[in-house]
């Protein structure tokens, strides 16, 4: 929510109220005008697309 206030792209775990406020830009089931950030389900390096 703070990221949205200051014009930054929000990155949020899909839990609770954040799941209702942040809509993933890669989710094709959500209309384009509502996609506003990035969401993830598990906090690990796989969900962010990085390799260690």
N, CA, C and O atoms as a GROMACS GRO file, in nm:
protein
  208
    1UNK      N    1   0.081  -0.118   0.000
    1UNK     CA    2   0.000   0.000   0.000
    1UNK      C    3   0.087   0.126   0.000
    1UNK      O    4   0.052   0.225  -0.063
    2UNK      N    5   0.199   0.121   0.070
    2UNK     CA    6   0.289   0.236   0.072
    2UNK      C    7   0.349   0.258  -0.067
    2UNK      O    8   0.365   0.372  -0.110
    3UNK      N    9   0.382   0.149  -0.136
    3UNK     CA   10   0.437   0.161  -0.272
    3UNK      C   11   0.338   0.232  -0.364
    3UNK      O   12   0.378   0.318  -0.443
    4UNK      N   13   0.212   0.199  -0.354
    4UNK     CA   14   0.110   0.263  -0.438
    4UNK      C   15   0.098   0.412  -0.407
    4UNK      O   16   0.078   0.493  -0.497
    5UNK      N   17   0.110   0.446  -0.280
    5UNK     CA   18   0.098   0.586  -0.241
    5UNK      C   19   0.206   0.673  -0.303
    5UNK      O   20   0.180   0.786  -0.343
    6UNK      N   21   0.327   0.620  -0.312
    6UNK     CA   22   0.440   0.697  -0.363
    6UNK      C   23   0.471   0.670  -0.510
    6UNK      O   24   0.575   0.712  -0.560
    7UNK      N   25   0.384   0.600  -0.580
    7UNK     CA   26   0.399   0.578  -0.722
    7UNK      C   27   0.498   0.469  -0.759
    7UNK      O   28   0.542   0.463  -0.874
    8UNK      N   29   0.534   0.384  -0.666
    8UNK     CA   30   0.624   0.272  -0.692
    8UNK      C   31   0.542   0.148  -0.726
    8UNK      O   32   0.425   0.139  -0.689
    9UNK      N   33   0.601   0.055  -0.795
    9UNK     CA   34   0.532  -0.069  -0.831
    9UNK      C   35   0.528  -0.161  -0.710
    9UNK      O   36   0.634  -0.197  -0.657
   10UNK      N   37   0.409  -0.201  -0.665
   10UNK     CA   38   0.401  -0.289  -0.548
   10UNK      C   39   0.437  -0.434  -0.581
   10UNK      O   40   0.400  -0.487  -0.686
   11UNK      N   41   0.508  -0.496  -0.488
   11UNK     CA   42   0.539  -0.639  -0.494
   11UNK      C   43   0.486  -0.696  -0.364
   11UNK      O   44   0.530  -0.658  -0.256
   12UNK      N   45   0.389  -0.789  -0.374
   12UNK     CA   46   0.320  -0.836  -0.254
   12UNK      C   47   0.295  -0.986  -0.259
   12UNK      O   48   0.274  -1.044  -0.366
   13UNK      N   49   0.298  -1.046  -0.142
   13UNK     CA   50   0.260  -1.186  -0.129
   13UNK      C   51   0.108  -1.195  -0.134
   13UNK      O   52   0.039  -1.109  -0.079
   14UNK      N   53   0.056  -1.298  -0.199
   14UNK     CA   54  -0.089  -1.313  -0.216
   14UNK      C   55  -0.153  -1.361  -0.086
   14UNK      O   56  -0.189  -1.478  -0.072
   15UNK      N   57  -0.166  -1.269   0.010
   15UNK     CA   58  -0.231  -1.301   0.137
   15UNK      C   59  -0.317  -1.184   0.180
   15UNK      O   60  -0.286  -1.068   0.149
   16UNK      N   61  -0.422  -1.212   0.249
   16UNK     CA   62  -0.504  -1.110   0.313
   16UNK      C   63  -0.547  -0.994   0.225
   16UNK      O   64  -0.586  -1.013   0.110
   17UNK      N   65  -0.540  -0.875   0.282
   17UNK     CA   66  -0.584  -0.754   0.214
   17UNK      C   67  -0.500  -0.718   0.094
   17UNK      O   68  -0.552  -0.658  -0.001
   18UNK      N   69  -0.373  -0.753   0.094
   18UNK     CA   70  -0.289  -0.724  -0.023
   18UNK      C   71  -0.337  -0.801  -0.145
   18UNK      O   72  -0.324  -0.752  -0.258
   19UNK      N   73  -0.391  -0.919  -0.125
   19UNK     CA   74  -0.445  -0.997  -0.236
   19UNK      C   75  -0.565  -0.927  -0.299
   19UNK      O   76  -0.594  -0.947  -0.416
   20UNK      N   77  -0.634  -0.845  -0.221
   20UNK     CA   78  -0.750  -0.769  -0.271
   20UNK      C   79  -0.710  -0.637  -0.335
   20UNK      O   80  -0.792  -0.576  -0.405
   21UNK      N   81  -0.586  -0.592  -0.314
   21UNK     CA   82  -0.544  -0.460  -0.360
   21UNK      C   83  -0.441  -0.461  -0.472
   21UNK      O   84  -0.440  -0.372  -0.556
   22UNK      N   85  -0.354  -0.562  -0.473
   22UNK     CA   86  -0.248  -0.570  -0.574
   22UNK      C   87  -0.282  -0.680  -0.673
   22UNK      O   88  -0.302  -0.796  -0.634
   23UNK      N   89  -0.289  -0.644  -0.801
   23UNK     CA   90  -0.325  -0.740  -0.905
   23UNK      C   91  -0.205  -0.757  -0.999
   23UNK      O   92  -0.153  -0.660  -1.053
   24UNK      N   93  -0.163  -0.880  -1.016
   24UNK     CA   94  -0.043  -0.913  -1.092
   24UNK      C   95  -0.054  -0.871  -1.239
   24UNK      O   96  -0.157  -0.892  -1.303
   25UNK      N   97   0.053  -0.814  -1.291
   25UNK     CA   98   0.055  -0.768  -1.431
   25UNK      C   99   0.058  -0.886  -1.528
   25UNK      O  100   0.025  -0.869  -1.646
   26UNK      N  101   0.096  -1.003  -1.482
   26UNK     CA  102   0.104  -1.120  -1.569
   26UNK      C  103  -0.022  -1.208  -1.564
   26UNK      O  104  -0.027  -1.310  -1.632
   27UNK      N  105  -0.122  -1.169  -1.486
   27UNK     CA  106  -0.244  -1.248  -1.472
   27UNK      C  107  -0.342  -1.212  -1.583
   27UNK      O  108  -0.400  -1.103  -1.583
   28UNK      N  109  -0.362  -1.303  -1.676
   28UNK     CA  110  -0.449  -1.279  -1.791
   28UNK      C  111  -0.598  -1.280  -1.757
   28UNK      O  112  -0.680  -1.241  -1.840
   29UNK      N  113  -0.634  -1.324  -1.636
   29UNK     CA  114  -0.775  -1.327  -1.598
   29UNK      C  115  -0.823  -1.191  -1.547
   29UNK      O  116  -0.943  -1.170  -1.529
   30UNK      N  117  -0.731  -1.099  -1.523
   30UNK     CA  118  -0.764  -0.966  -1.473
   30UNK      C  119  -0.756  -0.866  -1.588
   30UNK      O  120  -0.659  -0.868  -1.663
   31UNK      N  121  -0.855  -0.778  -1.603
   31UNK     CA  122  -0.849  -0.676  -1.709
   31UNK      C  123  -0.724  -0.588  -1.697
   31UNK      O  124  -0.677  -0.562  -1.586
   32UNK      N  125  -0.672  -0.544  -1.809
   32UNK     CA  126  -0.548  -0.466  -1.812
   32UNK      C  127  -0.552  -0.342  -1.722
   32UNK      O  128  -0.452  -0.312  -1.657
   33UNK      N  129  -0.662  -0.272  -1.716
   33UNK     CA  130  -0.668  -0.149  -1.639
   33UNK      C  131  -0.657  -0.170  -1.488
   33UNK      O  132  -0.632  -0.074  -1.415
   34UNK      N  133  -0.674  -0.294  -1.440
   34UNK     CA  134  -0.664  -0.321  -1.297
   34UNK      C  135  -0.529  -0.380  -1.256
   34UNK      O  136  -0.499  -0.384  -1.136
   35UNK      N  137  -0.449  -0.424  -1.348
   35UNK     CA  138  -0.319  -0.483  -1.314
   35UNK      C  139  -0.225  -0.373  -1.269
   35UNK      O  140  -0.196  -0.280  -1.345
   36UNK      N  141  -0.177  -0.383  -1.146
   36UNK     CA  142  -0.101  -0.272  -1.090
   36UNK      C  143   0.027  -0.310  -1.017
   36UNK      O  144   0.092  -0.222  -0.960
   37UNK      N  145   0.067  -0.436  -1.016
   37UNK     CA  146   0.188  -0.475  -0.945
   37UNK      C  147   0.224  -0.620  -0.970
   37UNK      O  148   0.179  -0.680  -1.067
   38UNK      N  149   0.306  -0.673  -0.882
   38UNK     CA  150   0.349  -0.812  -0.892
   38UNK      C  151   0.313  -0.884  -0.763
   38UNK      O  152   0.329  -0.830  -0.654
   39UNK      N  153   0.264  -1.007  -0.777
   39UNK     CA  154   0.229  -1.087  -0.661
   39UNK      C  155   0.301  -1.221  -0.668
   39UNK      O  156   0.337  -1.268  -0.776
   40UNK      N  157   0.321  -1.282  -0.552
   40UNK     CA  158   0.385  -1.413  -0.544
   40UNK      C  159   0.318  -1.493  -0.434
   40UNK      O  160   0.255  -1.437  -0.344
   41UNK      N  161   0.333  -1.625  -0.441
   41UNK     CA  162   0.270  -1.712  -0.341
   41UNK      C  163   0.369  -1.764  -0.238
   41UNK      O  164   0.337  -1.769  -0.119
   42UNK      N  165   0.488  -1.802  -0.281
   42UNK     CA  166   0.588  -1.853  -0.188
   42UNK      C  167   0.712  -1.764  -0.191
   42UNK      O  168   0.760  -1.729  -0.299
   43UNK      N  169   0.764  -1.728  -0.075
   43UNK     CA  170   0.879  -1.638  -0.071
   43UNK      C  171   1.011  -1.712  -0.093
   43UNK      O  172   1.086  -1.735   0.002
   44UNK      N  173   1.039  -1.748  -0.217
   44UNK     CA  174   1.166  -1.812  -0.248
   44UNK      C  175   1.220  -1.759  -0.381
   44UNK      O  176   1.152  -1.681  -0.448
   45UNK      N  177   1.340  -1.800  -0.417
   45UNK     CA  178   1.403  -1.746  -0.537
   45UNK      C  179   1.334  -1.790  -0.665
   45UNK      O  180   1.346  -1.722  -0.767
   46UNK      N  181   1.261  -1.901  -0.665
   46UNK     CA  182   1.191  -1.948  -0.784
   46UNK      C  183   1.079  -1.853  -0.825
   46UNK      O  184   1.058  -1.830  -0.944
   47UNK      N  185   1.007  -1.798  -0.729
   47UNK     CA  186   0.893  -1.713  -0.762
   47UNK      C  187   0.935  -1.579  -0.820
   47UNK      O  188   0.856  -1.513  -0.888
   48UNK      N  189   1.060  -1.537  -0.795
   48UNK     CA  190   1.108  -1.411  -0.848
   48UNK      C  191   1.187  -1.429  -0.977
   48UNK      O  192   1.233  -1.331  -1.035
   49UNK      N  193   1.204  -1.553  -1.021
   49UNK     CA  194   1.272  -1.578  -1.147
   49UNK      C  195   1.422  -1.561  -1.142
   49UNK      O  196   1.485  -1.540  -1.246
   50UNK      N  197   1.482  -1.570  -1.025
   50UNK     CA  198   1.626  -1.557  -1.013
   50UNK      C  199   1.688  -1.694  -0.990
   50UNK      O  200   1.621  -1.787  -0.944
   51UNK      N  201   1.813  -1.706  -1.022
   51UNK     CA  202   1.883  -1.832  -0.997
   51UNK      C  203   2.003  -1.805  -0.907
   51UNK      O  204   2.069  -1.701  -0.918
   52UNK      N  205   2.028  -1.899  -0.819
   52UNK     CA  206   2.139  -1.885  -0.725
   52UNK      C  207   2.245  -1.988  -0.757
   52UNK      O  208   2.348  -1.993  -0.690
   0.00000   0.00000   0.00000
